[in-house]
Amino acid sequence: MRRAALALLAVSVLTACSAGPSTRPVIAVKGGENQPFDQSALAGPQPVPPLGEFKEDSLAWSACNEQMKDRLGADAPQGDQTYECSRMTVVLDPPGRPGRGTLGIALMRVGTGKSALVVVNDPGGEPGTLKAARLAAALPKEVLSTFTIIGMDRRGTGRSDGMSCVPQATRAQLVEYDPAETEQSNLVVAAGEASQECVLDLEGRLTAFDSWRAAADLERLRDSLGSDRLNALGFGEGSRVITTYAQRYPNRIGRTVLDGAPDPALDQVGVLESRAVAAEATFEAFARDCKTRGCALANPREDVSALLTQLRNGRLRGEYVDLTPGSALNAILLGLADRARWPALADAVVKARAGDASGLFALLDPVVNDLDENPPRFDAGLIIGCNDTSTRIPPDRVKALAADWQGKYALFGAVFARRLLHCNPFPPPKAEKVDPVKSAPPIVVLSTANDVSTPAPGSEHAAQRLPGAVLIGWQGSGHGALTLSGCATTAVKDYLIEAKVPSNGTVCPP
């Protein structure tokens, strides 16, 4: 009876600026969950906070080199990095049972510095522990001698009780759906099935996986480390957690870098349309790069269009997901986001046209499969993404938007429009009351000219909403500038280590 009631619920739902410090008066906020503090110290611009030491033995850390190498897989960073792992217990705090329940958060640390620098990643990307490990291998060595980098698998991802509640067949349907189809009933049903199974699997915990509560996890981590301030790196949607933290705990902001930040002013329709625009621009940059390198694609746009036509006449079978027009486009978007994999992406499209889908499947595998002891990223990206937006669009309007965006953004418009259906069966989140940041230390925001995940205009808008923020714009392509742009990486290093604030509006060459 319970399953039937949930199924009926799912079906019923389906049918249905200015930069610089503020001059406004400072208002009272809380320094902790229940502890008020005098915010008069936060009036006006703040200096870069000093670097404090963290307590190395504050959590039960233990060596985990082999475990990390297994999780990182075949492309684990080379070098002599030493990894230690720990687990932190946080309050689950679901909306229906505030302050109740517990959740385990996975942590990893690397480096020898006396100050802690916490890494938070996209919920649909690599878990934060893995992101931090790769970052540590690519950052200047001075960063790792000044800081100990601590990666956090944000709640619901990776080893932090990672979610795997969408049935494999349903996950495949959602990824494989051809966005150019006029009939979307199968996609509507698949979205309903995903919601139903996740409600059954997670029960009252479902709505506790969001950026609001992830920010509270960061505060618990800061407290556990014994640090006065939280120094943090946020990547993509991970930046939303950091900015939420800044709103909730303004007196705890340390040296902070946001590499690609979501637009705080757009609803989900605006966000997805901006990503469609960025995807088309990034594909053009990929095509130019392809031509410069003399890659095997004669004309990338025509070759991809030909592949889609080919797949509409017959899919290529895979173990967990088939290669269809929908899964091919999703794989290409993943490849476009990772600038280092552009040569492999070009080769993968060539192979797929010859009937070998292995290259595109390699891009999709971490998203749709349990891989290297990591849960599929699709599920956490879906649930956290839906919990972070109240946008719910009726199917008829989605169909109209898909037709409109396909006309405007030929390759990727309909892909992003159909994603609006994914959240429809999920309950819209309760709006949390939070005041905007009135004053903060300088926060460095990086934007990337062609970023399919967090488009540059959105990152620019995010910087404008943060008092004292400075923007560095990399004229490159991919998701994120740090370690890919020498100019941006040097500016971040100097800011983190020496408290040298870069000039707002700095432009880094591609």
PATIDO-334115 format. One line per field, with one value per residue (C-alpha): residue in one letter; x, y, z. Coordinates in nm, 4 decimals. Example, Ala and Ser with C-alpha at 12.3 -4.5 7.8 and 13.67 -1.06 7.14 Angstrom:
% residues 2
baba = (A:S)
x = (1.2300:1.3670)
y = (-0.4500:-0.1060)
z = (0.7800:0.7140)
***
This chain:
% residues 510
baba = (M:R:R:A:A:L:A:L:L:A:V:S:V:L:T:A:C:S:A:G:P:S:T:R:P:V:I:A:V:K:G:G:E:N:Q:P:F:D:Q:S:A:L:A:G:P:Q:P:V:P:P:L:G:E:F:K:E:D:S:L:A:W:S:A:C:N:E:Q:M:K:D:R:L:G:A:D:A:P:Q:G:D:Q:T:Y:E:C:S:R:M:T:V:V:L:D:P:P:G:R:P:G:R:G:T:L:G:I:A:L:M:R:V:G:T:G:K:S:A:L:V:V:V:N:D:P:G:G:E:P:G:T:L:K:A:A:R:L:A:A:A:L:P:K:E:V:L:S:T:F:T:I:I:G:M:D:R:R:G:T:G:R:S:D:G:M:S:C:V:P:Q:A:T:R:A:Q:L:V:E:Y:D:P:A:E:T:E:Q:S:N:L:V:V:A:A:G:E:A:S:Q:E:C:V:L:D:L:E:G:R:L:T:A:F:D:S:W:R:A:A:A:D:L:E:R:L:R:D:S:L:G:S:D:R:L:N:A:L:G:F:G:E:G:S:R:V:I:T:T:Y:A:Q:R:Y:P:N:R:I:G:R:T:V:L:D:G:A:P:D:P:A:L:D:Q:V:G:V:L:E:S:R:A:V:A:A:E:A:T:F:E:A:F:A:R:D:C:K:T:R:G:C:A:L:A:N:P:R:E:D:V:S:A:L:L:T:Q:L:R:N:G:R:L:R:G:E:Y:V:D:L:T:P:G:S:A:L:N:A:I:L:L:G:L:A:D:R:A:R:W:P:A:L:A:D:A:V:V:K:A:R:A:G:D:A:S:G:L:F:A:L:L:D:P:V:V:N:D:L:D:E:N:P:P:R:F:D:A:G:L:I:I:G:C:N:D:T:S:T:R:I:P:P:D:R:V:K:A:L:A:A:D:W:Q:G:K:Y:A:L:F:G:A:V:F:A:R:R:L:L:H:C:N:P:F:P:P:P:K:A:E:K:V:D:P:V:K:S:A:P:P:I:V:V:L:S:T:A:N:D:V:S:T:P:A:P:G:S:E:H:A:A:Q:R:L:P:G:A:V:L:I:G:W:Q:G:S:G:H:G:A:L:T:L:S:G:C:A:T:T:A:V:K:D:Y:L:I:E:A:K:V:P:S:N:G:T:V:C:P:P)
x = (0.0000:0.2887:0.4547:0.1241:0.0593:0.4038:0.3572:0.0268:0.1947:0.4729:0.2267:0.0103:0.3099:0.4110:0.0788:0.0537:2.4484:2.6865:3.0417:3.2087:3.1091:2.7532:2.6785:2.3524:2.3305:2.4597:2.1947:2.2203:2.3035:2.4256:2.7804:2.6705:2.3465:2.2260:2.5081:2.4677:2.7702:2.8396:2.8394:2.9646:3.3095:3.1780:3.0780:3.2661:3.5432:3.7362:4.1039:4.2279:4.2130:4.5394:4.6218:4.5617:4.6769:4.4430:4.4557:4.6132:4.4805:4.1298:3.9807:4.0748:4.2964:4.4552:4.6656:4.4561:4.6962:4.5784:4.2106:4.2543:4.4481:4.1709:3.9086:4.1098:4.1365:4.3761:4.4418:4.5472:4.7931:5.1588:5.3913:5.4641:5.1494:5.0516:4.6785:4.5055:4.1339:3.8803:3.5083:3.3095:2.9584:2.7165:2.3509:2.1254:1.8702:1.5916:1.3261:1.0561:1.2731:1.5042:1.8149:1.7510:1.9491:2.3164:2.5220:2.8817:3.1012:3.4140:3.7309:4.0780:4.3831:4.7101:4.9935:5.2137:5.0902:4.9781:4.6615:4.3622:4.2178:3.8875:3.7765:3.4077:3.3085:2.9980:2.7515:2.7417:3.1178:3.4018:3.3593:3.5513:3.8100:3.9103:3.8963:4.1281:4.3737:4.3985:4.4208:4.7065:4.9076:4.8587:4.8901:5.2225:5.4197:5.4194:5.0453:5.0907:5.3665:5.1482:4.8185:4.6952:4.4307:4.1201:3.8726:3.5161:3.2703:2.9683:2.6672:2.5141:2.8229:3.1173:3.1875:2.9637:2.6796:2.6691:2.3343:2.2526:1.8742:1.7801:1.7379:2.0006:1.7414:1.5722:1.9033:1.9788:1.6417:1.7013:2.0477:1.9563:1.6436:1.6733:1.5924:1.4895:1.1894:0.8539:0.6998:0.8371:0.6000:0.8710:1.0978:0.8169:0.7544:1.1265:1.1588:0.8617:1.0190:1.3472:1.1665:0.9531:1.2462:1.4564:1.1657:1.1330:1.5055:1.5884:1.2491:1.2631:1.6268:1.5618:1.5242:1.8247:2.0721:2.1212:2.3659:2.2061:2.2866:2.6210:2.7179:2.6401:2.8663:3.1471:3.0921:3.1098:3.4358:3.5820:3.4943:3.6397:3.9643:3.9855:4.0254:3.8908:3.8146:3.7284:3.9671:3.7929:3.8002:3.4593:3.4274:3.1141:2.8048:3.0383:3.0699:2.7015:2.7859:3.0650:2.8486:2.5726:2.8318:2.9300:2.5656:2.5119:2.8475:2.9803:3.2296:3.3933:3.4910:3.8597:4.0592:3.8090:3.8260:3.5255:3.6214:3.3075:3.0083:2.6384:2.4321:2.2415:1.9815:1.8502:1.5832:1.6441:1.5014:1.7470:2.0342:1.9744:1.9303:2.2562:2.4248:2.2855:2.4371:2.7698:2.7679:2.7322:3.0174:3.2368:3.1712:3.2831:3.6037:3.6486:3.5998:3.8619:4.1040:4.0324:4.1148:4.4343:4.5535:4.4492:4.2292:4.0464:3.7160:3.6874:3.4064:3.3185:2.9638:2.8712:3.0382:2.8434:2.5175:2.5924:2.6604:2.3242:2.1473:2.3344:2.2292:1.8652:1.8799:2.0321:2.1759:2.5123:2.4671:2.6554:2.6721:2.4789:2.3686:2.3354:2.4771:2.1798:2.1518:2.0769:2.3614:2.6025:2.5175:2.5499:2.8906:3.0032:2.8979:3.1060:3.4023:3.3639:3.3750:3.7168:3.9589:4.2337:4.0136:3.9335:4.1716:4.0151:3.6670:3.7457:3.8797:3.5718:3.3352:3.5382:3.5289:3.1560:3.0887:3.2761:3.0579:3.2880:3.1247:3.3973:3.5372:3.2010:3.1108:3.4348:3.3060:2.9663:3.0841:3.1433:2.8027:2.5901:2.7855:2.9369:3.3001:3.6230:3.4274:3.2423:2.8608:2.7142:2.7329:2.3982:2.1928:2.3590:2.3594:1.9882:1.8740:2.0949:2.0227:1.6471:1.6694:1.8594:1.5925:1.2207:1.1633:0.9042:0.7915:0.4809:0.5602:0.3732:0.5882:0.9043:0.8029:0.7602:1.0941:1.2669:1.1373:1.2354:1.5839:1.6517:1.5938:1.8234:2.0955:2.1000:2.3142:2.2453:1.9363:1.6846:1.9146:1.9071:1.5364:1.4377:1.6404:1.3662:1.1510:1.3945:1.2974:0.9211:0.8317:1.0512:0.8972:1.0042:1.2338:1.1333:1.2826:1.5387:1.5466:1.8950:2.0288:2.2676:2.6324:2.6744:3.0494:3.3238:3.6962:3.8039:3.6780:3.8452:3.6001:3.7327:3.5279:3.6013:3.4952:3.3528:3.2263:2.9373:2.8622:2.8895:2.8843:3.1017:2.8142:2.6750:3.0121:3.0398:2.6954:2.7934:3.1018:2.8886:2.6663:2.9597:3.0920:3.4617:3.4834:3.7419:3.6860:3.9512:3.8316:4.0154:3.9590:3.9835:3.7444:3.6295:3.4857:3.7160:4.0334:4.2459:4.5549:4.4572:4.5400:4.8876:4.7797:4.4763:4.6694:4.9486:4.6963:4.5195:4.8510:4.9598:4.6213:4.6086:4.9702:5.0690:4.7236:4.7876:4.4442:4.4398:4.2934:3.9221:3.8547:4.1894:4.1821:4.3934:4.4767:4.3528)
y = (0.0000:0.2344:0.1794:0.2284:0.5534:0.6843:0.5863:0.7724:1.0771:1.0706:1.0446:1.3272:1.5573:1.4761:1.5839:1.8829:4.3979:4.5829:4.4893:4.6119:4.6216:4.7010:5.0338:4.9139:4.8875:4.5663:4.3385:4.0797:3.7276:3.4194:3.2914:2.9328:2.7416:2.9119:3.1458:3.5141:3.7353:4.1036:4.1690:4.5245:4.3878:4.2884:4.6388:4.7630:4.5903:4.3177:4.2311:3.8925:3.6787:3.5517:3.1848:2.9909:2.6395:2.3428:2.0555:1.7658:1.5047:1.6508:1.3672:0.9997:1.0121:0.6952:0.6128:0.5285:0.5309:0.2024:0.2845:0.6213:0.4699:0.2144:0.4885:0.7152:0.4336:0.3946:0.7682:0.8196:1.1111:1.0194:1.1185:1.0503:1.1980:1.0496:1.0301:1.0029:0.9488:1.0063:1.0049:1.2779:1.2427:1.5281:1.5965:1.4782:1.7541:1.6659:1.9397:1.7219:1.6328:1.9302:1.8500:1.4745:1.1853:1.1459:1.1042:1.0008:1.2397:1.1038:1.3147:1.2886:1.5006:1.5501:1.7993:1.9128:2.2679:2.3853:2.5514:2.3599:2.4240:2.2444:2.1332:2.1043:1.9814:1.9532:1.6898:1.5305:1.5466:1.3629:1.3268:1.5971:1.3552:1.2507:1.6081:1.7167:1.4361:1.5342:1.9010:1.8346:1.6728:1.9710:2.2750:2.4516:2.2733:2.5853:2.5424:2.1946:2.3116:2.5998:2.4096:2.0610:2.0097:1.8394:1.6943:1.6384:1.4059:1.6300:1.4564:1.1977:1.1664:0.9300:0.7631:1.0060:0.7535:0.8031:0.7571:0.4837:0.4793:0.5152:0.1687:0.0950:0.0530:0.3810:0.5649:0.4318:0.5530:0.9037:0.9218:0.7522:0.9540:1.1260:1.4927:1.5479:1.3149:1.4891:1.2323:1.2614:1.0356:0.7712:1.0334:1.1537:0.7982:0.7322:1.0506:0.9370:0.5952:0.7536:0.9732:0.6876:0.4545:0.7256:0.8200:0.4527:0.4039:0.7268:0.7833:1.0880:1.1551:1.2481:1.6235:1.6479:1.6320:1.9915:2.2813:2.4392:2.1393:2.0787:2.4278:2.3194:2.0171:2.2582:2.4442:2.1140:2.0366:2.3802:2.3300:1.9780:2.1100:2.3754:2.6528:3.0020:3.0425:2.8116:2.8360:2.6769:2.6000:2.5537:2.4080:2.4584:2.3783:2.3254:2.7051:2.7223:2.5409:2.7903:3.0973:2.9474:2.8976:3.2637:3.3628:3.1399:3.1903:3.5286:3.5626:3.2301:3.3073:3.2501:3.2636:3.1514:3.0697:2.9855:2.8233:2.8532:2.9685:2.9216:3.2280:3.3242:3.5270:3.2597:2.9962:2.6503:2.7411:3.0286:2.8149:2.5383:2.7782:2.9513:2.6104:2.5377:2.8653:2.7809:2.4252:2.5523:2.8006:2.5354:2.2954:2.5628:2.6063:2.2274:2.2289:2.5031:2.3118:1.9985:2.1761:2.3242:1.9828:1.8140:1.5660:1.2825:1.4738:1.6434:1.8712:1.8152:1.9560:1.7686:1.4524:1.4631:1.5290:1.2333:1.0162:1.1125:1.0213:0.6926:0.6128:0.6937:0.4118:0.1699:0.2048:0.0606:-0.1816:-0.1394:-0.3281:-0.0744:0.1918:0.1888:0.4522:0.6472:1.0085:1.1087:0.9195:1.0292:1.3951:1.3494:1.1872:1.4692:1.7284:1.5467:1.5462:1.9158:1.9979:1.8321:2.0296:1.7709:1.5042:1.6895:1.4774:1.1630:1.3042:1.3576:1.0029:0.8687:1.0301:0.8859:0.5385:0.5622:0.6423:0.3211:0.1229:0.1274:0.3093:0.2383:0.5930:0.7570:0.4861:0.5694:0.9247:0.8023:0.5210:0.7209:0.8862:0.5757:0.2928:0.1945:0.2426:0.2015:0.1811:0.5058:0.5178:0.6466:1.0265:1.0589:0.9906:1.2458:1.5045:1.4473:1.4549:1.7395:1.9395:1.8966:1.9812:2.3002:2.4404:2.5004:2.5123:2.2569:2.2929:2.1196:1.8655:2.0628:2.3675:2.1534:2.0193:2.3743:2.4821:2.1805:2.2782:2.6420:2.5684:2.3098:2.5843:2.8256:2.5874:2.3108:2.0427:2.0817:2.2993:2.0166:1.8137:2.0852:2.1591:1.7954:1.7941:2.0157:1.7014:1.5221:1.7230:1.7361:1.4315:1.5425:1.7555:2.1198:2.2255:2.4399:2.7870:2.8601:3.2172:3.3612:3.7128:3.8121:3.8540:4.2162:4.2178:3.9631:3.9243:3.9291:3.6178:3.5218:3.4083:3.2398:3.2237:3.0298:3.1773:2.8493:2.6494:2.4099:2.3579:2.7048:2.9557:3.2658:3.5194:3.3343:3.3359:3.7076:3.7660:3.5585:3.7763:4.0904:3.9600:3.9029:4.2194:4.2633:3.9723:3.9913:3.8259:3.6582:3.5624:3.2874:3.3021:2.9267:2.6330:2.3517:2.3372:2.5300:2.7363:2.6359:2.4334:2.4736:2.8448:2.9308:3.2930:3.2039:2.9428:3.1868:3.4502:3.1967:3.0761:3.4316:3.5040:3.1852:3.1948:3.5628:3.7297:3.9194:4.0069:4.0088:4.3010:4.2712:4.2052:4.0379:3.8598:3.5465:3.4399:3.1048)
z = (0.0000:0.0836:-0.2536:-0.4350:-0.2518:-0.3393:-0.7012:-0.7124:-0.5588:-0.8176:-1.1070:-0.9691:-0.9433:-1.3009:-1.4427:-1.2823:-0.8625:-0.7810:-0.6775:-0.3595:0.0064:0.1059:0.2703:0.4233:0.8021:0.9538:1.1018:1.3743:1.2637:1.4442:1.4642:1.5185:1.5163:1.8354:1.9377:1.8501:1.8058:1.7658:1.3930:1.4274:1.3482:1.0056:0.9016:0.5953:0.4025:0.5807:0.5370:0.4258:0.7419:0.8888:0.8512:1.1691:1.2488:1.2677:1.5143:1.3311:1.5740:1.6004:1.3949:1.3800:1.0697:0.9314:0.6274:0.3194:0.0241:-0.1239:-0.0753:-0.2469:-0.5368:-0.5868:-0.5877:-0.8170:-1.0705:-1.3601:-1.3915:-1.0290:-0.9916:-1.0143:-0.7334:-0.3701:-0.2174:0.1174:0.1855:0.5208:0.5635:0.8377:0.8957:1.0665:1.2079:1.1338:1.2065:0.9235:1.0002:0.7513:0.7157:0.8717:1.1722:1.2370:1.4356:1.4194:1.2773:1.1909:0.8763:0.8099:0.6103:0.4379:0.4555:0.3040:0.3719:0.1847:0.2346:0.5194:0.5851:0.9279:0.7917:0.6548:0.3073:0.2456:-0.1043:-0.2016:-0.5483:-0.7687:-0.6387:-0.9852:-1.0269:-0.8593:-0.4822:-0.2969:-0.1595:-0.5121:-0.6433:-0.3626:-0.4381:-0.8053:-0.7119:-0.4703:-0.7480:-0.9796:-0.7508:-0.6867:-0.4153:-0.1981:-0.1495:-0.0007:0.2328:0.3575:0.3698:0.4364:0.1708:0.3070:0.0588:0.1764:0.0049:0.0531:0.2048:-0.0259:-0.2490:-0.2624:0.0714:0.2643:0.2625:-0.1146:-0.2825:-0.5315:-0.5247:-0.8937:-1.0489:-1.3142:-1.5898:-1.4958:-1.4825:-1.8301:-1.9595:-1.8288:-1.9840:-2.3125:-2.3936:-2.7318:-2.6605:-3.0227:-2.9842:-2.9857:-2.7485:-2.3953:-2.2018:-2.1526:-1.9988:-1.7709:-1.6511:-1.5957:-1.3875:-1.1789:-1.1239:-1.0150:-0.7637:-0.6343:-0.5726:-0.4069:-0.1778:-0.0813:-0.0356:0.1489:0.3172:0.5445:0.4597:0.0948:0.1454:0.3800:0.0902:-0.0189:-0.0116:0.2967:0.5147:0.3437:0.4635:0.8210:0.7631:0.6731:0.9998:1.1886:1.0070:1.0888:1.4532:1.4558:1.3074:1.5776:1.3194:1.3781:1.0070:0.7197:0.4245:0.1277:-0.2433:-0.4086:-0.7574:-0.9681:-0.7654:-0.4716:-0.4749:-0.3798:-0.0557:0.0159:-0.0514:0.1632:0.4349:0.4023:0.4491:0.7507:0.9232:0.8073:1.0939:1.0006:0.6396:0.5725:0.2511:-0.0098:-0.3812:-0.5996:-0.9298:-1.1403:-0.9365:-1.0223:-1.1025:-0.7841:-0.9772:-1.2178:-1.1666:-1.3079:-1.6494:-1.6753:-1.5471:-1.8000:-2.0909:-1.9976:-1.9963:-2.3428:-2.4673:-2.3025:-2.4417:-2.7984:-2.7464:-2.5847:-2.8702:-3.1153:-2.9134:-2.9209:-3.2992:-3.3444:-3.1236:-3.3246:-3.6491:-3.5054:-3.3866:-3.7091:-3.5228:-3.6945:-3.7121:-4.0504:-3.9346:-3.5663:-3.5753:-3.8918:-3.7612:-3.4335:-3.6203:-3.8447:-3.5381:-3.3888:-3.7137:-3.7183:-3.3610:-3.4366:-3.6897:-3.4382:-3.0894:-2.9847:-2.6959:-2.3710:-2.0435:-1.8324:-2.0789:-2.4574:-2.6876:-2.8197:-2.9360:-2.5753:-2.4074:-2.6821:-2.6218:-2.2461:-2.2949:-2.5250:-2.2660:-2.0039:-2.2412:-2.3205:-1.9477:-1.9099:-2.1277:-2.0863:-2.2467:-2.5675:-2.7786:-2.6313:-2.6971:-3.0654:-3.0927:-2.9109:-3.1633:-3.4537:-3.2966:-3.2298:-3.5938:-3.6756:-3.4337:-3.1300:-2.8375:-2.5810:-2.5800:-2.5103:-2.2580:-2.0706:-2.0248:-1.9045:-1.6768:-1.3546:-1.3948:-1.4492:-1.2834:-0.9505:-1.0476:-0.8494:-0.5239:-0.6011:-0.6342:-0.9629:-0.9723:-1.1491:-0.8364:-0.6079:-0.8848:-0.9408:-0.5783:-0.4544:-0.7686:-0.7237:-0.3524:-0.4374:-0.6705:-0.6261:-1.0041:-1.1189:-1.4806:-1.6266:-1.9020:-2.1699:-2.1084:-2.1121:-2.4518:-2.5810:-2.4352:-2.5918:-2.9368:-2.8830:-2.7501:-3.0176:-3.2727:-3.0890:-2.9720:-3.2281:-3.0630:-2.6932:-2.6420:-2.6185:-2.3881:-2.1247:-2.1713:-2.1088:-1.7849:-1.6424:-1.6255:-1.3941:-1.0838:-1.1404:-0.9252:-0.6342:-0.3584:-0.3928:-0.1090:0.1834:0.1356:0.4071:0.5304:0.4948:0.4748:0.1963:0.2861:0.3991:0.4441:0.3899:0.3422:-0.0244:-0.2055:-0.5324:-0.8016:-1.1158:-1.4355:-1.7536:-2.0868:-2.2179:-1.9194:-1.9852:-1.6154:-1.4606:-1.7478:-1.7140:-1.6917:-1.3899:-1.2136:-1.2849:-1.1325:-0.8290:-0.7779:-0.7985:-0.5181:-0.2817:-0.1158:-0.1765:-0.4225:-0.7008:-1.0378:-1.2512:-1.5985:-1.7826:-2.1579:-2.1851:-2.2077:-1.9816:-1.6314:-1.4021:-1.4427:-1.1445:-1.2486:-1.6186:-1.6376:-1.5130:-1.4719:-1.2562:-1.0575:-0.9718:-0.8613:-0.6372:-0.4915:-0.4066:-0.2493:-0.0418:0.0788:0.0830:0.1161:-0.2096:-0.3461:-0.7281:-0.9196:-0.9796:-1.3476:-1.4136:-1.7509:-1.8055:-2.1630:-2.2959)
***
